[in-house]
Structures are given as structure tokens and as C-alpha cells.
Amino acid sequence: MYPEFPYLGFKEECEKIPITFPSQHQDTMPAIEAIMEPKPIFDNIYENLNKGKLQNKVAIITGGDSGIGRAVCIKFAKEGANICFTYFDDLEKQDALVTKECVEDYGVKCLMLKKDLTNSSECQQVVSETINMFGKIDILVNNCGVQYVKDSILDISDEQLEKTFKTNIFSYFYMTKHTLPFLKENSCIINTSSVNSFRGNKKLIDYSATKGAITNFTKSMSSSLANQGIRVNEVAPGPIWTPLIPGSFSKKDVEVFGSDVPLKRAGQPFEVSGAYLYLACDDSRYVTGQTIHVNGGTII
């Protein structure tokens, strides 16, 4: 089922979820999933396949090359959806190719697009290319994001602040705006927020501010689109083992990442993707303007 990559699909990876992580840090943002140790677990290969909950649907997923985005691409593909996902630059291309091949292994079509979604015109291109290939859009998952750890607001440069807001919330606004004319009744939009939207984070001040904006964007859009029968919800993950972690945290912080939640470990991407599936399919047709918290038991 899986392409010949050494870290995909091994039974022991699905059965043994890591509790702690070896010291590591990547100097690039976005960081690269292919060089993480251990690799994030993005697919539960033992669950029942092809319930068809998204059969013949078309989904756009931003930041789908790795992390939660990759897991959502694969979860949707397993339920019959054709996928368009975006990635940011050539550093992410290897990760993106893994996602594309895994999605196509489930028998659906996959469009992989390198785009800078901080640019409204490139968001428009994503929508246009998706329509050109698939003829419709049923689901939009706004998921791309960056974060930078800083000890104080005094350490946050104007350039960092602008990049964080443009990536984390402007792209959501642009993608929603350009996708909306193609959405019909029973379509849906799902945004990726964060536990930090609800409790803040003293070392992720600008990131937390963008996630708070996403939560209010979700609620506002759900009200705006309710009369069109278009649902808008969000997922607020807690500590999940994705490339954002070694790409932003120190080696010391990576070693204990996720250990402070009630379940005493970080989550894996495949453990979040089911929330997106619920919000994307007809199971949630009476749900809009809501947040699903997947955070290991953190009290909000």
C-alpha cells in the first residue's frame, strides 16, 4: 500500500506511540517531517477503510505536506475524497511527494500545489487550479501555519510578526474568500486553531494571537454563512508531534514536549485527523461555529 519510504506503514510505529522524544532542532521554518525522529504517525493503517463518508467530495487542505495537514489529507482520501493540498517551498517538496503518493494509494486523485498563501493571488490560483482539475470544491481545510518561540514581546521583530499573521490568519481569510463562490449548501470550512487560542502562551505571543483570531474568524464566518447552509468549524489541537515542534522549540524542550498534559504525552497527527473527518462529513450536519479540542485532556 505504501511507497518505498523507510518510515511509513510499519506496524510497530502504529502500536507504540512515543512518550518522549530525542533531543533535536531544525533551523528552518517550515521544518521537514522527513528528518524528524521518530517520524510522526500520520495514518492508522488498521482502521476499517472506505466507509465512503466523503465519497466523490473534493477537499482543499492547506499545509498538507506534513504534520496534521498530511494526516487530514490521508484521512479524507480513505473516505473517498479527491484532494488538493498546498505546500510552501522546495524544502517541503519531499514531504509533499510522500503525502501525494500516500493519498493516491487510497485510489483517489491528488493535486499538489506549491504556493505562498500569504499572497491573495496565489490563494486564488489554488482555487482556480482545483476547479480546473475537479470541477468543484466541497471542503476547505485552512491549516497552514508557522510559530517562532521568543522569550519576550521585545524579541519579536516586525518581520516575524508580519509573517506569522500573514501565514496563520491572512491565508485563512484569502482562501475562504476565494473558495466561497464555489461552495454550495452542505459544503464546509474547517480551520485549525490551537489550545493556545484559549489559554495563550508566554513564549508564543504572536502565534497565540493569530490562533485567537482564527477562533473568532470561525465564529464570525459560521454566522455569516449559516443561511447558505455552509458550516464553519475549527479544531484546536494541543501538543501534537509535527514539524513545527523541532522547527521552533529548543532541543531541551523537544525532549519533554507534551509531557505536561493530563495524558502525559504528545499526540500524533493521526489522532487529530478524525476530528476533521467528523466536521467534514454529514455526521456533523447540525454543527457549526464550534471548536473540537484534541489536546490530551488540557482543561480550557
N, C-alpha and C positions, 0 to 999 in steps of 0.2 A: 504493500500500500504506500509506503513512504519512499521518497527518493533516497539516493545513497549518500546521506549525511550521517556522520558517526554518532550524532547525539539525538537522533529522532526515533521515537517509537519503541524504545526499549522498555520491556515490562518492568524492570526494576526501577526505572525512573518514575513510573506512574504509581508504583506501590510504596515507594519510600520518599516521602516529601521531606526535604531538608529542614532542620530546625535552626541550624546556624550556618553561616557562610564563611568561606575562607577570605582572608584579607585581600582586597582588590580595589582598584580605582582605574577609571578610564578618563583620559584628558579631553575627550571630545564630547560635545553635546549637539546632536543626539549621540548617545553611546551605541555600541554594537552588541547585539544579542549573541552573535556567533562566537565571541571570545569570552563570554561570561562563564564562570564556574561556581556552582553547577549551572547547567543550562536551565532556563525557565521551562516548566512543564505547561505546554500550551494546548494539549489535546488529551482528553480521556479516551483512549482507543478501545476501551472495554464497554462503553455505554452502547445502548441499542441505537442502531443507525436508521436514518431515513424514515422518521415519523412523518416527514413531509409538512411540518408546520410552516415552512416558508417556501413551499414548492412554487417554482416559477416567479418568485419575487426577485427584485433587483435591489441590491443594497450598496450604498457608498459608505466606505469606512475610512476616515482619515487617520493617518498614522498607523496603517495596517501592517506595516512591515515587521513589527516586533511587539513584544510585550502583550498588553491587554488587547490592542488592536489586532494582532495576529490571531490570538485566541478567539476573538469575536468573528473574524473572517472565517475561520475553520468551523466554528460552531454553526454559523449561518449556512455555510456550504453543506454541512452534514444534513441540514434540514431542507435542502433543495434550492437555496437562493444562489443566483448568479451574483458575482462580487466585483465591484470596482474598489480598489484601495489605493491610497496615496502614500508616498514616502518622500523624504525631503531632499536628499542629495546622494551623490555617488557612494559615499561612505556607507550608506544604508542599503545599497543595491544588493549585496549578498544576502542580507536578511530578507529583503523583499522577494528575491527569487525563491527562497525557501518557502515563504508564505504562498506565493503563486502556485508552486508545484504541489504543495500540500492541499490547497483548495481544489485544484484541478483533479487531484487523485480521488476526490469525492464525486466526480462526474459532472461538475458544473463548470461554467465559463468564468474566467477571471481576467479583468483588465487591471494592469499595474501601471500607475502613473507617477512620474517624478515631478512634483510641483511644490512651489513655495506658496503655501496657503496664507501667508501674511499679505499677499498681493491679491486684491479682489479679482483682477482679470484672470489670474491663474485658477482661482476658485471657479470662475465662470467656465474656463476651459475644461475643468474636471466634469462639470455638469454636462457640457456640450458633448464631450467625448463619450460619456456614459450613455447619453441619449442616442448618439450615433451608432453605438455598438448594440445596445439592448432595447432601445425604443421607449423606455420608461424608467421611472425611479419610484420605488415603494418605500424605502427605508433610508434615512440618513443617520449615520452614527458620527457625531463630532467627537473626536478622540485625541487628536494630536496635541502634544504639549511638551514644554520644557520646564526645568526648575534649576535654580542655582542656590546653593547653600551659602548664606552670608551671616556673620555674627551680629550685624547691626544694620539698620537702615542707612547709616553713614557709609557703608561699604557697597551699597547698591548704586552702580553707575546709571546715568541717564540712558546709556545704550542698552544695558541689561534690562532696565525697567521697560523700555520700549519693545524690546524683543520678546520679553515674557508676555506682555499684554497683547502684542500683535499675534503671537503664536497661539496663546491659550484662549483668548476670547474674541479677538477680531476675526480670526479664521472661522470660528463658530458662527459669528454674525454673517460673514460673507457667504459661507457655504449654505446657511439656512436661506438667506435672501435669494441666492441664485437657484437653489433647488426648488423652492416653494412653488413657482409657476408650474412645475411638473408633478407635484404631489396631488393626489386625489383623496376623496373620502376613504378612510381606513388606512391611509398612509401614516407613517410615524417618524418622529425625530427623537433620537436618544443622545443625550450629552454626557460626557464623562466629567464629573465633578471630583470631589475628594473629601475625605474625612476632614481635611484642613479647611474646607469651606465652612464647617460648623464649629470648629474649635480653635482655628488659627494655628500658626507655628512660628515661634520666635526666630527661627533661622531660615524660614521660607516666607518672608513677609510679602514680597511681590507675587509669588506663586499663589499663596493663600488668598490674596486679594482677587486674583483672577478667578479662582475657583468659587469664591463668594459671588462674583459677578455671573459666573455660569449658572449657579443655583437660581439667582434672580432672573436671569435671561430665560431659564427653563420655565419658571412660573409665569413670567410675562407672556411668553410665546404660547404656552398652553391655553391661557385665557384668550389670546388673540386668535387662535386657530380652532378653538372648540366648536364654533358654529360651522366650520367647514368639515368637521369630523376627522380632523388631523390631530393625533395625540402627540404630546411632547412631554418626555420624562427624562430623568437622569439617574445614573449610577454613581455612587460616591464610594470608591474603593478606599480601604485603609492601606496598610503596608503590603504591597504586592511586589514580588521579585521580578522586576523588569529592568531593562537597560537604564532607565532613569536613575536607578539606585547606585550602581558603581560609577555612573556618569556624573553624579552630583555629590554623593557622600564621601567622607574620608574612609580610608581603609579600616580604621578602628570602628567607625560607625557601621560599616557594612557587616562586620563580624557579629554584631548584636542586633542587626536590623530585624524588626518585627517582634522582638522578644518581650516588649513591654505591653502587649495587648493581652486580654484575658485568655486567649487560646495559646499564648506563649510562642507563636511562630508567625512568620510572614506567610501570606497566601501566595498561591501560584496562579498564573493567568487563567488557566482552565477553570479555576474555582470561582472566577468572576464572570466568565462568559455566559453562564446560564441566566444571569440577571438580565443581560442584554437580550437574550433569546426570548425570555418571558415578555419583556417590554415590546419586542418586535412582532410577536405573533398574536393571534386572536385571543389567546388566554387572558390578555390584559386589555381587552377592548373597552372596559369600563374604568380604565386607569389613565389619568392624565394630570400633569402638574406635580408629579410625585418623585420622591427620591428613594431608591433602594440602596441601603447601606450594606456593603460587603467588607467588613473591617475587623473580623476576628473577635467581635464582642465588645468593641470600644463603646462606651456609653456617650451618647451625643446629648 
